[in-house]
Amino acid sequence: MLSPAARKYRKTSFMVLAGYLVLFPAASYVADRIHPTGVVLWMLAVLPVLPVLGVMSLMGQYLRDEKDGYKRDLAVRCLLWGTAGMMIVHLFSGYLRLFGWKGQLFPFCELFVFGGFMLAAKISYRMSNRVPADE
Amino acid sequence: MNNRLRVLRAEKGWSQADLADRLEVSRQSVNAIETGKYDPSLPLAFRIARLFSQRIEEIFEDDA
């Protein structure tokens, strides 16, 4: 069962991510049409990042509002696993390039790995802390 | 950290869900504390102690 803080986080983060679904295609469309350079290019690239920053801010708010210490502990652990996965991919791609690889990983690879590691950690914790039938 | 939470809860005839409601935490939290997978915060330990009218050290026992 979701705590009030988790319910609020889920609701608001869906709304913020819906903003991403608007901003990313819009920025992409403008970039394709006007082929921006300089400051305009930078500003266009920043636009789709804003919702992601919003979700991070909401996660911080959730951690502050969550009264259940155990759930907060699990959320922090999952975030750490996600961050670890992201760092592994980042370092790995850095070393690949350092050792002469000319290619590049697909865009937002680190972000997908972050989400994947978080999800895997959440499933793993949920399975290892399975709650038995109530006595 | 060892604790007597399961015993105290059984003495009252409460389920984990009953205790979770009284402590205003999730049932997962109660289960994790009872199985020693999670040590409660100090405020939660005080709430548990107040609920069972005992001192914290009578419920929780340090491993050391």
N, CA and C atoms of all chains as a GROMACS GRO file, in nm:
protein
  597
    1MET      N    1   0.084  -0.120   0.000
    1MET     CA    2   0.000   0.000   0.000
    1MET      C    3   0.088   0.125   0.000
    2LEU      N    4   0.048   0.223  -0.079
    2LEU     CA    5   0.130   0.343  -0.090
    2LEU      C    6   0.104   0.437   0.028
    3SER      N    7   0.212   0.499   0.075
    3SER     CA    8   0.197   0.600   0.180
    3SER      C    9   0.147   0.729   0.116
    4PRO      N   10   0.094   0.823   0.196
    4PRO     CA   11   0.048   0.950   0.137
    4PRO      C   12   0.159   1.021   0.059
    5ALA      N   13   0.282   1.016   0.112
    5ALA     CA   14   0.395   1.082   0.043
    5ALA      C   15   0.422   1.014  -0.091
    6ALA      N   16   0.413   0.880  -0.094
    6ALA     CA   17   0.439   0.807  -0.219
    6ALA      C   18   0.328   0.834  -0.320
    7ARG      N   19   0.203   0.843  -0.270
    7ARG     CA   20   0.092   0.872  -0.361
    7ARG      C   21   0.110   1.010  -0.425
    8LYS      N   22   0.151   1.107  -0.341
    8LYS     CA   23   0.171   1.244  -0.392
    8LYS      C   24   0.286   1.245  -0.494
    9TYR      N   25   0.394   1.172  -0.462
    9TYR     CA   26   0.509   1.167  -0.552
    9TYR      C   27   0.470   1.106  -0.686
   10ARG      N   28   0.394   0.996  -0.679
   10ARG     CA   29   0.356   0.927  -0.803
   10ARG      C   30   0.270   1.016  -0.890
   11LYS      N   31   0.175   1.083  -0.827
   11LYS     CA   32   0.082   1.167  -0.903
   11LYS      C   33   0.156   1.284  -0.968
   12THR      N   34   0.236   1.355  -0.888
   12THR     CA   35   0.303   1.475  -0.940
   12THR      C   36   0.412   1.438  -1.041
   13SER      N   37   0.480   1.325  -1.019
   13SER     CA   38   0.587   1.290  -1.114
   13SER      C   39   0.528   1.249  -1.248
   14PHE      N   40   0.409   1.187  -1.248
   14PHE     CA   41   0.344   1.155  -1.376
   14PHE      C   42   0.311   1.285  -1.451
   15MET      N   43   0.264   1.384  -1.374
   15MET     CA   44   0.230   1.512  -1.437
   15MET      C   45   0.355   1.578  -1.496
   16VAL      N   46   0.464   1.573  -1.421
   16VAL     CA   47   0.588   1.636  -1.469
   16VAL      C   48   0.642   1.561  -1.591
   17LEU      N   49   0.634   1.428  -1.587
   17LEU     CA   50   0.682   1.350  -1.701
   17LEU      C   51   0.594   1.370  -1.824
   18ALA      N   52   0.467   1.401  -1.801
   18ALA     CA   53   0.380   1.435  -1.914
   18ALA      C   54   0.433   1.562  -1.982
   19GLY      N   55   0.488   1.654  -1.902
   19GLY     CA   56   0.552   1.774  -1.956
   19GLY      C   57   0.668   1.738  -2.047
   20TYR      N   58   0.740   1.632  -2.012
   20TYR     CA   59   0.851   1.586  -2.096
   20TYR      C   60   0.800   1.541  -2.232
   21LEU      N   61   0.685   1.473  -2.232
   21LEU     CA   62   0.629   1.423  -2.357
   21LEU      C   63   0.588   1.537  -2.449
   22VAL      N   64   0.568   1.656  -2.392
   22VAL     CA   65   0.536   1.773  -2.474
   22VAL      C   66   0.665   1.845  -2.514
   23LEU      N   67   0.753   1.866  -2.417
   23LEU     CA   68   0.874   1.946  -2.441
   23LEU      C   69   0.972   1.880  -2.537
   24PHE      N   70   0.990   1.748  -2.522
   24PHE     CA   71   1.090   1.682  -2.606
   24PHE      C   72   1.052   1.686  -2.754
   25PRO      N   73   0.929   1.645  -2.792
   25PRO     CA   74   0.895   1.654  -2.934
   25PRO      C   75   0.897   1.798  -2.985
   26ALA      N   76   0.854   1.893  -2.899
   26ALA     CA   77   0.852   2.033  -2.941
   26ALA      C   78   0.994   2.082  -2.969
   27ALA      N   79   1.086   2.053  -2.876
   27ALA     CA   80   1.225   2.097  -2.894
   27ALA      C   81   1.286   2.027  -3.016
   28SER      N   82   1.254   1.901  -3.033
   28SER     CA   83   1.307   1.824  -3.145
   28SER      C   84   1.256   1.880  -3.278
   29TYR      N   85   1.127   1.916  -3.279
   29TYR     CA   86   1.066   1.973  -3.399
   29TYR      C   87   1.134   2.104  -3.436
   30VAL      N   88   1.151   2.191  -3.335
   30VAL     CA   89   1.215   2.322  -3.360
   30VAL      C   90   1.358   2.301  -3.408
   31ALA      N   91   1.430   2.208  -3.346
   31ALA     CA   92   1.569   2.183  -3.385
   31ALA      C   93   1.578   2.136  -3.530
   32ASP      N   94   1.483   2.050  -3.570
   32ASP     CA   95   1.483   2.001  -3.708
   32ASP      C   96   1.451   2.112  -3.808
   33ARG      N   97   1.365   2.205  -3.764
   33ARG     CA   98   1.321   2.311  -3.856
   33ARG      C   99   1.424   2.421  -3.873
   34ILE      N  100   1.485   2.466  -3.764
   34ILE     CA  101   1.570   2.586  -3.775
   34ILE      C  102   1.720   2.556  -3.762
   35HIS      N  103   1.752   2.430  -3.735
   35HIS     CA  104   1.894   2.391  -3.718
   35HIS      C  105   1.971   2.495  -3.636
   36PRO      N  106   1.935   2.509  -3.510
   36PRO     CA  107   1.993   2.617  -3.429
   36PRO      C  108   2.141   2.594  -3.398
   37THR      N  109   2.206   2.703  -3.368
   37THR     CA  110   2.346   2.696  -3.321
   37THR      C  111   2.358   2.787  -3.199
   38GLY      N  112   2.470   2.780  -3.133
   38GLY     CA  113   2.499   2.871  -3.022
   38GLY      C  114   2.399   2.862  -2.908
   39VAL      N  115   2.361   2.981  -2.859
   39VAL     CA  116   2.278   2.988  -2.739
   39VAL      C  117   2.142   2.921  -2.761
   40VAL      N  118   2.083   2.937  -2.879
   40VAL     CA  119   1.950   2.879  -2.907
   40VAL      C  120   1.959   2.727  -2.898
   41LEU      N  121   2.066   2.671  -2.952
   41LEU     CA  122   2.085   2.525  -2.946
   41LEU      C  123   2.093   2.478  -2.801
   42TRP      N  124   2.168   2.552  -2.722
   42TRP     CA  125   2.184   2.516  -2.580
   42TRP      C  126   2.049   2.524  -2.507
   43MET      N  127   1.974   2.631  -2.539
   43MET     CA  128   1.844   2.648  -2.472
   43MET      C  129   1.747   2.537  -2.512
   44LEU      N  130   1.751   2.500  -2.639
   44LEU     CA  131   1.663   2.390  -2.684
   44LEU      C  132   1.699   2.259  -2.615
   45ALA      N  133   1.829   2.236  -2.596
   45ALA     CA  134   1.874   2.113  -2.531
   45ALA      C  135   1.837   2.111  -2.383
   46VAL      N  136   1.828   2.231  -2.324
   46VAL     CA  137   1.794   2.239  -2.181
   46VAL      C  138   1.646   2.208  -2.158
   47LEU      N  139   1.561   2.246  -2.254
   47LEU     CA  140   1.415   2.231  -2.234
   47LEU      C  141   1.373   2.090  -2.191
   48PRO      N  142   1.412   1.983  -2.264
   48PRO     CA  143   1.366   1.850  -2.221
   48PRO      C  144   1.429   1.803  -2.090
   49VAL      N  145   1.536   1.871  -2.047
   49VAL     CA  146   1.600   1.831  -1.922
   49VAL      C  147   1.519   1.880  -1.801
   50LEU      N  148   1.444   1.989  -1.821
   50LEU     CA  149   1.371   2.050  -1.709
   50LEU      C  150   1.276   1.952  -1.638
   51PRO      N  151   1.194   1.875  -1.713
   51PRO     CA  152   1.107   1.780  -1.642
   51PRO      C  153   1.185   1.676  -1.562
   52VAL      N  154   1.302   1.636  -1.613
   52VAL     CA  155   1.383   1.537  -1.540
   52VAL      C  156   1.432   1.598  -1.409
   53LEU      N  157   1.474   1.726  -1.416
   53LEU     CA  158   1.513   1.795  -1.293
   53LEU      C  159   1.394   1.804  -1.198
   54GLY      N  160   1.276   1.825  -1.256
   54GLY     CA  161   1.154   1.832  -1.175
   54GLY      C  162   1.130   1.702  -1.100
   55VAL      N  163   1.149   1.590  -1.169
   55VAL     CA  164   1.126   1.459  -1.106
   55VAL      C  165   1.229   1.438  -0.994
   56MET      N  166   1.353   1.481  -1.019
   56MET     CA  167   1.456   1.467  -0.914
   56MET      C  168   1.418   1.550  -0.791
   57SER      N  169   1.366   1.670  -0.818
   57SER     CA  170   1.324   1.755  -0.707
   57SER      C  171   1.208   1.692  -0.631
   58LEU      N  172   1.114   1.630  -0.705
   58LEU     CA  173   1.001   1.563  -0.641
   58LEU      C  174   1.048   1.445  -0.557
   59MET      N  175   1.150   1.375  -0.608
   59MET     CA  176   1.204   1.262  -0.531
   59MET      C  177   1.263   1.312  -0.399
   60GLY      N  178   1.333   1.426  -0.405
   60GLY     CA  179   1.386   1.485  -0.282
   60GLY      C  180   1.274   1.521  -0.186
   61GLN      N  181   1.165   1.575  -0.241
   61GLN     CA  182   1.049   1.612  -0.159
   61GLN      C  183   0.987   1.487  -0.097
   62TYR      N  184   0.980   1.379  -0.176
   62TYR     CA  185   0.924   1.253  -0.124
   62TYR      C  186   1.008   1.203  -0.006
   63LEU      N  187   1.141   1.206  -0.023
   63LEU     CA  188   1.229   1.158   0.084
   63LEU      C  189   1.212   1.241   0.211
   64ARG      N  190   1.181   1.370   0.192
   64ARG     CA  191   1.161   1.457   0.307
   64ARG      C  192   1.025   1.430   0.374
   65ASP      N  193   0.924   1.403   0.289
   65ASP     CA  194   0.786   1.388   0.341
   65ASP      C  195   0.756   1.248   0.394
   66GLU      N  196   0.828   1.147   0.344
   66GLU     CA  197   0.795   1.009   0.380
   66GLU      C  198   0.820   0.987   0.530
   67LYS      N  199   0.713   0.951   0.600
   67LYS     CA  200   0.724   0.934   0.746
   67LYS      C  201   0.774   0.794   0.782
   68ASP      N  202   0.753   0.701   0.689
   68ASP     CA  203   0.792   0.562   0.713
   68ASP      C  204   0.942   0.545   0.682
   69GLY      N  205   1.022   0.535   0.789
   69GLY     CA  206   1.168   0.529   0.771
   69GLY      C  207   1.214   0.411   0.688
   70TYR      N  208   1.143   0.298   0.700
   70TYR     CA  209   1.182   0.179   0.624
   70TYR      C  210   1.165   0.203   0.474
   71LYS      N  211   1.051   0.262   0.436
   71LYS     CA  212   1.026   0.289   0.295
   71LYS      C  213   1.126   0.393   0.242
   72ARG      N  214   1.156   0.492   0.326
   72ARG     CA  215   1.254   0.593   0.285
   72ARG      C  216   1.390   0.530   0.264
   73ASP      N  217   1.426   0.438   0.352
   73ASP     CA  218   1.552   0.366   0.344
   73ASP      C  219   1.561   0.287   0.212
   74LEU      N  220   1.451   0.219   0.178
   74LEU     CA  221   1.449   0.142   0.054
   74LEU      C  222   1.462   0.232  -0.068
   75ALA      N  223   1.391   0.348  -0.064
   75ALA     CA  224   1.397   0.441  -0.178
   75ALA      C  225   1.540   0.491  -0.197
   76VAL      N  226   1.608   0.524  -0.086
   76VAL     CA  227   1.746   0.573  -0.096
   76VAL      C  228   1.838   0.464  -0.151
   77ARG      N  229   1.817   0.340  -0.104
   77ARG     CA  230   1.901   0.230  -0.154
   77ARG      C  231   1.881   0.210  -0.304
   78CYS      N  232   1.754   0.216  -0.350
   78CYS     CA  233   1.727   0.200  -0.493
   78CYS      C  234   1.792   0.313  -0.573
   79LEU      N  235   1.784   0.436  -0.519
   79LEU     CA  236   1.848   0.549  -0.587
   79LEU      C  237   1.999   0.528  -0.597
   80LEU      N  238   2.058   0.474  -0.491
   80LEU     CA  239   2.202   0.450  -0.492
   80LEU      C  240   2.239   0.344  -0.596
   81TRP      N  241   2.156   0.239  -0.606
   81TRP     CA  242   2.182   0.137  -0.708
   81TRP      C  243   2.172   0.198  -0.849
   82GLY      N  244   2.070   0.282  -0.868
   82GLY     CA  245   2.054   0.349  -0.998
   82GLY      C  246   2.174   0.436  -1.030
   83THR      N  247   2.220   0.511  -0.931
   83THR     CA  248   2.337   0.598  -0.951
   83THR      C  249   2.461   0.514  -0.980
   84ALA      N  250   2.474   0.402  -0.910
   84ALA     CA  251   2.591   0.316  -0.934
   84ALA      C  252   2.590   0.263  -1.077
   85GLY      N  253   2.472   0.219  -1.124
   85GLY     CA  254   2.461   0.169  -1.262
   85GLY      C  255   2.498   0.277  -1.362
   86MET      N  256   2.448   0.399  -1.336
   86MET     CA  257   2.475   0.510  -1.426
   86MET      C  258   2.625   0.541  -1.430
   87MET      N  259   2.690   0.538  -1.315
   87MET     CA  260   2.834   0.565  -1.310
   87MET      C  261   2.914   0.457  -1.380
   88ILE      N  262   2.870   0.332  -1.366
   88ILE     CA  263   2.941   0.221  -1.432
   88ILE      C  264   2.939   0.241  -1.583
   89VAL      N  265   2.820   0.272  -1.638
   89VAL     CA  266   2.809   0.292  -1.782
   89VAL      C  267   2.892   0.412  -1.826
   90HIS      N  268   2.886   0.520  -1.747
   90HIS     CA  269   2.960   0.642  -1.780
   90HIS      C  270   3.111   0.613  -1.782
   91LEU      N  271   3.160   0.545  -1.680
   91LEU     CA  272   3.303   0.514  -1.673
   91LEU      C  273   3.343   0.418  -1.785
   92PHE      N  274   3.258   0.318  -1.807
   92PHE     CA  275   3.287   0.218  -1.910
   92PHE      C  276   3.298   0.285  -2.048
   93SER      N  277   3.203   0.373  -2.080
   93SER     CA  278   3.208   0.439  -2.210
   93SER      C  279   3.329   0.532  -2.218
   94GLY      N  280   3.363   0.594  -2.105
   94GLY     CA  281   3.481   0.681  -2.100
   94GLY      C  282   3.608   0.602  -2.130
   95TYR      N  283   3.620   0.486  -2.068
   95TYR     CA  284   3.739   0.403  -2.093
   95TYR      C  285   3.742   0.349  -2.235
   96LEU      N  286   3.624   0.315  -2.289
   96LEU     CA  287   3.618   0.268  -2.428
   96LEU      C  288   3.677   0.374  -2.521
   97ARG      N  289   3.634   0.498  -2.500
   97ARG     CA  290   3.684   0.607  -2.586
   97ARG      C  291   3.832   0.633  -2.561
   98LEU      N  292   3.870   0.624  -2.434
   98LEU     CA  293   4.011   0.646  -2.398
   98LEU      C  294   4.102   0.543  -2.466
   99PHE      N  295   4.051   0.420  -2.479
   99PHE     CA  296   4.131   0.313  -2.538
   99PHE      C  297   4.114   0.305  -2.689
  100GLY      N  298   4.049   0.404  -2.747
  100GLY     CA  299   4.050   0.414  -2.893
  100GLY      C  300   3.919   0.383  -2.963
  101TRP      N  301   3.812   0.356  -2.890
  101TRP     CA  302   3.684   0.328  -2.957
  101TRP      C  303   3.630   0.458  -3.015
  102LYS      N  304   3.586   0.453  -3.140
  102LYS     CA  305   3.539   0.576  -3.206
  102LYS      C  306   3.386   0.590  -3.202
  103GLY      N  307   3.320   0.484  -3.162
  103GLY     CA  308   3.173   0.490  -3.162
  103GLY      C  309   3.119   0.562  -3.040
  104GLN      N  310   2.988   0.557  -3.024
  104GLN     CA  311   2.928   0.612  -2.903
  104GLN      C  312   2.805   0.531  -2.866
  105LEU      N  313   2.778   0.527  -2.737
  105LEU     CA  314   2.661   0.454  -2.690
  105LEU      C  315   2.535   0.531  -2.734
  106PHE      N  316   2.422   0.462  -2.736
  106PHE     CA  317   2.301   0.530  -2.781
  106PHE      C  318   2.261   0.641  -2.683
  107PRO      N  319   2.192   0.744  -2.732
  107PRO     CA  320   2.160   0.858  -2.646
  107PRO      C  321   2.083   0.816  -2.520
  108PHE      N  322   2.111   0.883  -2.412
  108PHE     CA  323   2.043   0.863  -2.282
  108PHE      C  324   2.065   0.724  -2.224
  109CYS      N  325   2.170   0.657  -2.272
  109CYS     CA  326   2.198   0.521  -2.225
  109CYS      C  327   2.208   0.519  -2.071
  110GLU      N  328   2.279   0.619  -2.016
  110GLU     CA  329   2.298   0.623  -1.870
  110GLU      C  330   2.165   0.632  -1.797
  111LEU      N  331   2.072   0.711  -1.856
  111LEU     CA  332   1.942   0.730  -1.793
  111LEU      C  333   1.864   0.598  -1.789
  112PHE      N  334   1.869   0.525  -1.900
  112PHE     CA  335   1.799   0.396  -1.905
  112PHE      C  336   1.860   0.298  -1.804
  113VAL      N  337   1.994   0.300  -1.795
  113VAL     CA  338   2.060   0.211  -1.700
  113VAL      C  339   2.024   0.250  -1.556
  114PHE      N  340   2.015   0.381  -1.532
  114PHE     CA  341   1.974   0.431  -1.399
  114PHE      C  342   1.837   0.372  -1.362
  115GLY      N  343   1.742   0.386  -1.455
  115GLY     CA  344   1.608   0.334  -1.430
  115GLY      C  345   1.607   0.183  -1.414
  116GLY      N  346   1.686   0.115  -1.499
  116GLY     CA  347   1.692  -0.032  -1.495
  116GLY      C  348   1.749  -0.082  -1.362
  117PHE      N  349   1.857  -0.020  -1.317
  117PHE     CA  350   1.918  -0.061  -1.190
  117PHE      C  351   1.823  -0.033  -1.073
  118MET      N  352   1.754   0.081  -1.079
  118MET     CA  353   1.660   0.114  -0.971
  118MET      C  354   1.548   0.011  -0.966
  119LEU      N  355   1.496  -0.023  -1.084
  119LEU     CA  356   1.386  -0.119  -1.090
  119LEU      C  357   1.432  -0.256  -1.040
  120ALA      N  358   1.552  -0.297  -1.086
  120ALA     CA  359   1.605  -0.428  -1.044
  120ALA      C  360   1.624  -0.431  -0.892
  121ALA      N  361   1.675  -0.320  -0.837
  121ALA     CA  362   1.695  -0.313  -0.691
  121ALA      C  363   1.562  -0.321  -0.619
  122LYS      N  364   1.462  -0.250  -0.671
  122LYS     CA  365   1.330  -0.248  -0.607
  122LYS      C  366   1.270  -0.390  -0.606
  123ILE      N  367   1.279  -0.457  -0.719
  123ILE     CA  368   1.224  -0.594  -0.728
  123ILE      C  369   1.300  -0.686  -0.633
  124SER      N  370   1.432  -0.671  -0.632
  124SER     CA  371   1.515  -0.756  -0.546
  124SER      C  372   1.481  -0.736  -0.398
  125TYR      N  373   1.469  -0.608  -0.355
  125TYR     CA  374   1.435  -0.580  -0.215
  125TYR      C  375   1.294  -0.631  -0.182
  126ARG      N  376   1.204  -0.613  -0.279
  126ARG     CA  377   1.066  -0.658  -0.254
  126ARG      C  378   1.062  -0.809  -0.237
  127MET      N  379   1.142  -0.880  -0.317
  127MET     CA  380   1.142  -1.027  -0.307
  127MET      C  381   1.210  -1.074  -0.178
  128SER      N  382   1.320  -1.007  -0.143
  128SER     CA  383   1.392  -1.052  -0.023
  128SER      C  384   1.320  -1.011   0.106
  129ASN      N  385   1.235  -0.909   0.098
  129ASN     CA  386   1.160  -0.866   0.216
  129ASN      C  387   1.011  -0.898   0.201
  130ARG      N  388   0.984  -1.010   0.139
  130ARG     CA  389   0.843  -1.047   0.119
  130ARG      C  390   0.772  -1.056   0.253
  131VAL      N  391   0.657  -0.993   0.259
  131VAL     CA  392   0.581  -0.993   0.385
  131VAL      C  393   0.491  -1.116   0.387
  132PRO      N  394   0.505  -1.200   0.491
  132PRO     CA  395   0.421  -1.320   0.498
  132PRO      C  396   0.276  -1.284   0.530
  133ALA      N  397   0.189  -1.383   0.514
  133ALA     CA  398   0.048  -1.362   0.549
  133ALA      C  399   0.040  -1.318   0.695
  134ASP      N  400  -0.049  -1.222   0.721
  134ASP     CA  401  -0.056  -1.166   0.856
  134ASP      C  402  -0.106  -1.271   0.957
  135GLU      N  403  -0.044  -1.265   1.076
  135GLU     CA  404  -0.082  -1.363   1.179
  135GLU      C  405  -0.196  -1.308   1.264
  136MET      N  406   2.012  -0.575   1.537
  136MET     CA  407   1.962  -0.552   1.672
  136MET      C  408   1.845  -0.648   1.700
  137ASN      N  409   1.854  -0.723   1.810
  137ASN     CA  410   1.743  -0.814   1.846
  137ASN      C  411   1.630  -0.733   1.911
  138ASN      N  412   1.510  -0.784   1.897
  138ASN     CA  413   1.399  -0.716   1.964
  138ASN      C  414   1.287  -0.815   1.999
  139ARG      N  415   1.200  -0.771   2.088
  139ARG     CA  416   1.090  -0.857   2.136
  139ARG      C  417   0.956  -0.814   2.078
  140LEU      N  418   0.962  -0.746   1.966
  140LEU     CA  419   0.840  -0.688   1.911
  140LEU      C  420   0.736  -0.795   1.876
  141ARG      N  421   0.781  -0.904   1.816
  141ARG     CA  422   0.687  -1.009   1.777
  141ARG      C  423   0.616  -1.067   1.901
  142VAL      N  424   0.694  -1.087   2.007
  142VAL     CA  425   0.638  -1.144   2.131
  142VAL      C  426   0.537  -1.047   2.192
  143LEU      N  427   0.578  -0.920   2.202
  143LEU     CA  428   0.490  -0.819   2.262
  143LEU      C  429   0.361  -0.804   2.181
  144ARG      N  430   0.376  -0.809   2.050
  144ARG     CA  431   0.258  -0.797   1.962
  144ARG      C  432   0.165  -0.917   1.984
  145ALA      N  433   0.225  -1.036   1.994
  145ALA     CA  434   0.145  -1.158   2.013
  145ALA      C  435   0.071  -1.153   2.147
  146GLU      N  436   0.138  -1.099   2.249
  146GLU     CA  437   0.073  -1.088   2.381
  146GLU      C  438  -0.052  -1.000   2.376
  147LYS      N  439  -0.046  -0.898   2.291
  147LYS     CA  440  -0.162  -0.810   2.277
  147LYS      C  441  -0.266  -0.869   2.182
  148GLY      N  442  -0.227  -0.973   2.109
  148GLY     CA  443  -0.320  -1.034   2.013
  148GLY      C  444  -0.339  -0.951   1.887
  149TRP      N  445  -0.237  -0.870   1.855
  149TRP     CA  446  -0.246  -0.785   1.736
  149TRP      C  447  -0.179  -0.853   1.618
  150SER      N  448  -0.232  -0.825   1.500
  150SER     CA  449  -0.164  -0.868   1.376
  150SER      C  450  -0.058  -0.763   1.342
  151GLN      N  451   0.025  -0.795   1.244
  151GLN     CA  452   0.125  -0.696   1.200
  151GLN      C  453   0.055  -0.571   1.146
  152ALA      N  454  -0.057  -0.593   1.078
  152ALA     CA  455  -0.131  -0.479   1.022
  152ALA      C  456  -0.187  -0.391   1.134
  153ASP      N  457  -0.236  -0.455   1.243
  153ASP     CA  458  -0.287  -0.377   1.358
  153ASP      C  459  -0.176  -0.290   1.415
  154LEU      N  460  -0.061  -0.352   1.435
  154LEU     CA  461   0.051  -0.277   1.494
  154LEU      C  462   0.096  -0.166   1.400
  155ALA      N  463   0.100  -0.198   1.270
  155ALA     CA  464   0.142  -0.097   1.171
  155ALA      C  465   0.047   0.024   1.177
  156ASP      N  466  -0.082  -0.004   1.188
  156ASP     CA  467  -0.180   0.106   1.196
  156ASP      C  468  -0.155   0.192   1.320
  157ARG      N  469  -0.130   0.124   1.432
  157ARG     CA  470  -0.109   0.198   1.557
  157ARG      C  471   0.019   0.282   1.553
  158LEU      N  472   0.119   0.232   1.480
  158LEU     CA  473   0.247   0.304   1.473
  158LEU      C  474   0.251   0.401   1.355
  159GLU      N  475   0.148   0.395   1.271
  159GLU     CA  476   0.141   0.477   1.149
  159GLU      C  477   0.259   0.453   1.056
  160VAL      N  478   0.291   0.324   1.038
  160VAL     CA  479   0.393   0.284   0.940
  160VAL      C  480   0.334   0.172   0.855
  161SER      N  481   0.410   0.127   0.756
  161SER     CA  482   0.360   0.020   0.670
  161SER      C  483   0.380  -0.116   0.739
  162ARG      N  484   0.304  -0.215   0.692
  162ARG     CA  485   0.321  -0.350   0.748
  162ARG      C  486   0.459  -0.405   0.714
  163GLN      N  487   0.511  -0.362   0.598
  163GLN     CA  488   0.647  -0.405   0.560
  163GLN      C  489   0.748  -0.359   0.665
  164SER      N  490   0.727  -0.238   0.720
  164SER     CA  491   0.819  -0.186   0.821
  164SER      C  492   0.815  -0.272   0.946
  165VAL      N  493   0.692  -0.305   0.990
  165VAL     CA  494   0.678  -0.388   1.110
  165VAL      C  495   0.746  -0.523   1.088
  166ASN      N  496   0.721  -0.581   0.971
  166ASN     CA  497   0.782  -0.712   0.940
  166ASN      C  498   0.935  -0.702   0.938
  167ALA      N  499   0.985  -0.594   0.875
  167ALA     CA  500   1.131  -0.578   0.865
  167ALA      C  501   1.194  -0.560   1.004
  168ILE      N  502   1.124  -0.488   1.093
  168ILE     CA  503   1.177  -0.469   1.229
  168ILE      C  504   1.174  -0.602   1.305
  169GLU      N  505   1.063  -0.672   1.293
  169GLU     CA  506   1.050  -0.800   1.366
  169GLU      C  507   1.154  -0.902   1.321
  170THR      N  508   1.184  -0.901   1.191
  170THR     CA  509   1.280  -1.000   1.140
  170THR      C  510   1.424  -0.949   1.150
  171GLY      N  511   1.442  -0.831   1.205
  171GLY     CA  512   1.578  -0.778   1.226
  171GLY      C  513   1.643  -0.725   1.101
  172LYS      N  514   1.562  -0.704   0.994
  172LYS     CA  515   1.620  -0.651   0.870
  172LYS      C  516   1.632  -0.501   0.872
  173TYR      N  517   1.562  -0.440   0.965
  173TYR     CA  518   1.563  -0.294   0.970
  173TYR      C  519   1.557  -0.249   1.116
  174ASP      N  520   1.646  -0.160   1.152
  174ASP     CA  521   1.643  -0.102   1.287
  174ASP      C  522   1.561   0.028   1.281
  175PRO      N  523   1.461   0.040   1.367
  175PRO     CA  524   1.376   0.160   1.359
  175PRO      C  525   1.452   0.285   1.398
  176SER      N  526   1.400   0.398   1.349
  176SER     CA  527   1.458   0.526   1.390
  176SER      C  528   1.428   0.547   1.538
  177LEU      N  529   1.496   0.643   1.597
  177LEU     CA  530   1.474   0.670   1.740
  177LEU      C  531   1.330   0.712   1.769
  178PRO      N  532   1.272   0.805   1.687
  178PRO     CA  533   1.131   0.841   1.714
  178PRO      C  534   1.037   0.720   1.706
  179LEU      N  535   1.062   0.630   1.609
  179LEU     CA  536   0.974   0.512   1.597
  179LEU      C  537   0.996   0.417   1.714
  180ALA      N  538   1.120   0.404   1.758
  180ALA     CA  539   1.149   0.319   1.874
  180ALA      C  540   1.077   0.373   1.998
  181PHE      N  541   1.073   0.505   2.013
  181PHE     CA  542   1.000   0.566   2.125
  181PHE      C  543   0.850   0.539   2.114
  182ARG      N  544   0.798   0.549   1.990
  182ARG     CA  545   0.654   0.523   1.970
  182ARG      C  546   0.621   0.379   2.009
  183ILE      N  547   0.710   0.286   1.968
  183ILE     CA  548   0.689   0.144   2.001
  183ILE      C  549   0.692   0.126   2.153
  184ALA      N  550   0.791   0.188   2.216
  184ALA     CA  551   0.805   0.175   2.362
  184ALA      C  552   0.681   0.230   2.433
  185ARG      N  553   0.633   0.347   2.386
  185ARG     CA  554   0.513   0.407   2.448
  185ARG      C  555   0.392   0.316   2.430
  186LEU      N  556   0.380   0.260   2.310
  186LEU     CA  557   0.264   0.176   2.279
  186LEU      C  558   0.258   0.054   2.372
  187PHE      N  559   0.375  -0.003   2.404
  187PHE     CA  560   0.377  -0.123   2.488
  187PHE      C  561   0.408  -0.088   2.636
  188SER      N  562   0.412   0.040   2.664
  188SER     CA  563   0.440   0.088   2.802
  188SER      C  564   0.568   0.024   2.858
  189GLN      N  565   0.668   0.022   2.777
  189GLN     CA  566   0.798  -0.032   2.822
  189GLN      C  567   0.908   0.065   2.782
  190ARG      N  568   1.026   0.040   2.839
  190ARG     CA  569   1.139   0.124   2.799
  190ARG      C  570   1.201   0.067   2.673
  191ILE      N  571   1.266   0.153   2.594
  191ILE     CA  572   1.324   0.109   2.467
  191ILE      C  573   1.417  -0.011   2.487
  192GLU      N  574   1.501  -0.003   2.591
  192GLU     CA  575   1.600  -0.110   2.610
  192GLU      C  576   1.536  -0.241   2.658
  193GLU      N  577   1.408  -0.233   2.698
  193GLU     CA  578   1.337  -0.357   2.734
  193GLU      C  579   1.282  -0.426   2.609
  194ILE      N  580   1.273  -0.351   2.501
  194ILE     CA  581   1.222  -0.408   2.375
  194ILE      C  582   1.336  -0.440   2.279
  195PHE      N  583   1.431  -0.347   2.270
  195PHE     CA  584   1.543  -0.365   2.177
  195PHE      C  585   1.669  -0.396   2.255
  196GLU      N  586   1.742  -0.492   2.199
  196GLU     CA  587   1.864  -0.536   2.267
  196GLU      C  588   1.982  -0.521   2.171
  197ASP      N  589   2.082  -0.449   2.217
  197ASP     CA  590   2.200  -0.426   2.133
  197ASP      C  591   2.277  -0.557   2.114
  198ASP      N  592   2.326  -0.579   1.991
  198ASP     CA  593   2.403  -0.701   1.962
  198ASP      C  594   2.538  -0.702   2.034
  199ALA      N  595   2.592  -0.583   2.056
  199ALA     CA  596   2.729  -0.574   2.110
  199ALA      C  597   2.735  -0.623   2.254
   0.00000   0.00000   0.00000
